[in-house]
Amino acid sequence: MGYPIYYTEQITLDEGDVDYRGLMKPSALLRCAEHMATAHAWSLGMDKAFYSARHMVYLVGRQAFQFYKVPAMRDTLTLTTYPEQNRRAVNKRVMVVCNEKGEEVARVDTRWTLVDTDSSKILRHIPEDMESRWNPQVDWELPQQVPKAPELISAGVRRAGYSLCDTNRHINNAAYLDVVCDTLPQEVIEQGPMQYAVIKYHRQVPFGEEMELFYGQARGEGEVPGWYVTGRREGKAAFELFCHF
């Protein structure tokens, strides 16, 4: 992409990264994006201790991804992440995924917010020693609006169990894609692999707590038909997602 500040790694997809078709799960793609952001920061000395000492934490607010060709098990992929400096209290970070031939097979656009852990307020002014490590601008992005469904169908309750939660003791951002794929009817999933999704994270679902799930048909940009899924905790949205297959 030509931006001077980036971080890259190479991975090979294993059985835990793919679905029953042998194709990369959407959740695995988002886990890669999360890993790359963390690994890049750690390579620059910004590890957990760095943020803890400053009473700060980065949280994901929105994410979108696009598969151009869904990778399969044993495929070797090159992941490259490009961070952008703070804009209106949001740090954009995009990840490009290429196969062994150098062909681009997927992209992820993640919007991070830096939060003061003492006040739980968003930090709108990022410390200069952090901002200077990111690109002034990264032009590329994916749509971040989540189209809603006019009618919703209840899909029951999902508990934030062991398999979904991370070291922060709440449902991991990427795990919501597994929840979505479990929520949608089987005949929808069997249409083919998910090609695109955008998700907005509203409220964390802590380990052991529950959210009520709903889904319905919706239309995205250009009237593309797809599906809207949301989870509600204590009467308020925990997450909202739109996807198409």
N, C-alpha and C positions, 0 to 999 in steps of 0.2 A: 504493500500500500504506500510505501515511500515515506512513512513517518519515522523520525530518527529514534524515538524511544519505543522499544517493544521488547517482548520476551517470547522465546519460542522453546518448545519441547516436542519430542516425538513419542508416540505411544502405539501399541498394538492392541486392538480390541480383543478382549477375552470373553468367555462365556457369560460372566456377570454383567457385561456391557450391552448385551444384545437380548432381543425378545424371542418369542417362539419361532419367528421367521428366520432368525439368525441375523437380524438387522439391528443397528444401533438404536437403543432406546432414547427417546427424548430426554429422559432424566439423566442418562449417562452423558449426553451432550452438555447439559447444564452443569453437571458435576465437573466436567472438564473446564468449563468457563470459570467456575468458582475456584477450582484448583489453580488455574493459570493466574488469576488475579492475586491469590494468596502467595503463590510461589514467586511471582514477580516482585511483590512487596517485600517478601522475606529476603530475596536476593539483594535487595537494597538496604537491608538492616531494619526494615519495618515489620518486625514479627509481633507476636502476641504481647511480649514484654514491652515493646516500644509503645503500642497503643494503650496498654494497661497503665503504664507510668504517666501517660498524658490524659487518662480518664476518657478515652475515645474508643469508638468502635464503628466500623463500616457495616452498614446494613443494605441489603438489596431492596429497592423500591419497586422496580419494574424490570422485566426481561422480555425479549422477543428472540425467536430463532427461526431460521429458514434452512431446510435441507434442500440442496439442489440435486444431490444423489446420495441416498442413504447408505452409509458404509456398512460393511458386513463383518462378521467375526473373522479374526485373523488379519484384517486389513491394517496396514501401518499408516498412521496419520501424522501430519505435522500440524501442530497447534501454534498459532501466533496471536498474542494479545497486545492491543494498542490502547493505552490509557489517555484520557483527555482531562485537562484541568477543570476545576470547579466552574460550573455555569449555573447560576440561580440555585445554589445549594446542592447541585447534582454533579457527580463525576461519572461521565460516560466511559465505558470500557467495551471495546468490540473485540471479538475473537474470530479469526479466520481459520478454517480447517481445510487442509489440502491432502489429497491422496498421494500415493507413491509416484504417480505420473506428474505431480505438480498441479493437478486439476482441483479447483475449489469445489468442495462438496457440501460445505455448510458455513453459516455465519451465526454469531450470537451477539446481540446488543444488550448490554446490562447497564442499568442506571443505579449507582451506589450513592448513599447519603452518609455523611460522617455525623455521628451522634455523640453528644456529651453523656457519658454514662452516669454522671451525678444528677444532672437535671433532666435527662431523657429528651433534651431539645436538640434539634438539628443545628449543626455548626455551619453557618453561612460563609464564614471567612476561614479558609483552610490555612494552617501555618505555612509560611513561605518555604521552609525546608522540606515540606512534603509536596507542595504544588510544583516546585521547580523540577521534580523528578518525572512529571507527566508532560505529554505533548500539549502545546497551547491549543491545538484544535485537531480533531479527527472528524473529517467531513461525513463519512459514511454512517448511516443509521437505518434502523427498521422502524415501521410504525409502532407506536407505543400505546395507542388507544385500544380499549377493550370493548368491542361492540356487545351490547346486551341482547338477550333473548326476550321477545315479547311475552312468552309464556314459559313457565318453569315446571319441571317434573321433579318431585321429591325422590331422592336416591338414598335415603336413610342417613344414619349417623356413622361417622368415622372417628375412632379414637386415635390420639397422638401416641401410638405405641412405640415400642423399642425399635422396630425396623425403620421407622420414619424419622426419628429424632437424631440430632447431632450433639456436639459437645456443648452447645448453648442450651440444651435441654428443651428444644422446641422443634417442630417439624422443619426439616431442612428445606431450603428453597427448591432444590432440584426434586425432592421427594414429592412435591405437589404434582409433578407430571405423572408419577406413578399412581397417585390418588385419582387424578383425572382419568387415566386410562382404565382404572378399575371401576370408575363411576359410570362412564359411558356404556351404552348397550354393546354387547359382544358383536352384533352385526355392524355397528359403526366402526369398531376397531378393525374388523376383518375386511373393511373396504380397501385397506392398504395402510402403509406406514404414515404416521403423522408428518406432514410436510412443513407446517408453519404453526406457530403458537405465539401469543403474547399474553403475559400474566402480570397482574398487579397484586402486590402483597400489601394487605391493609393492616392486619393484626396478627401477631404471633399466636400459635397454638401450642402451649406448653405441654411437656411430657405428661401423659395421663389424662389430659382434658379432651373434650370432644367437640366436633363441629358437625352441623347438619349440611348435607350436600344436596344441590339442585343442578339440573341441567336443562338445556333447551336449544332448539335450532336458532341460529342467528346468521346475519350476513355481515361480512367484513368489507374492506375497501374494494370498490368496484363491484359491489353486490356479490362478492364471492360467498357461496353458502358454506356454513361451518357450524360449530357447536360452541355454546357458552356454558361454562361450568363455574359454580361458585360454592364456597363453604362459609357457613355463618356460625359464629361463636357468640353466645350471649346476645343474640338478636342482631349482631352487626357482622358485616362481611369480613372474613379472615383473608380470603383471596378471591380474585375474579380472573377467568381465563377465557380466551377465544382461540379456537384452533380449527384447522381444516386438514383433510386427508388427501 
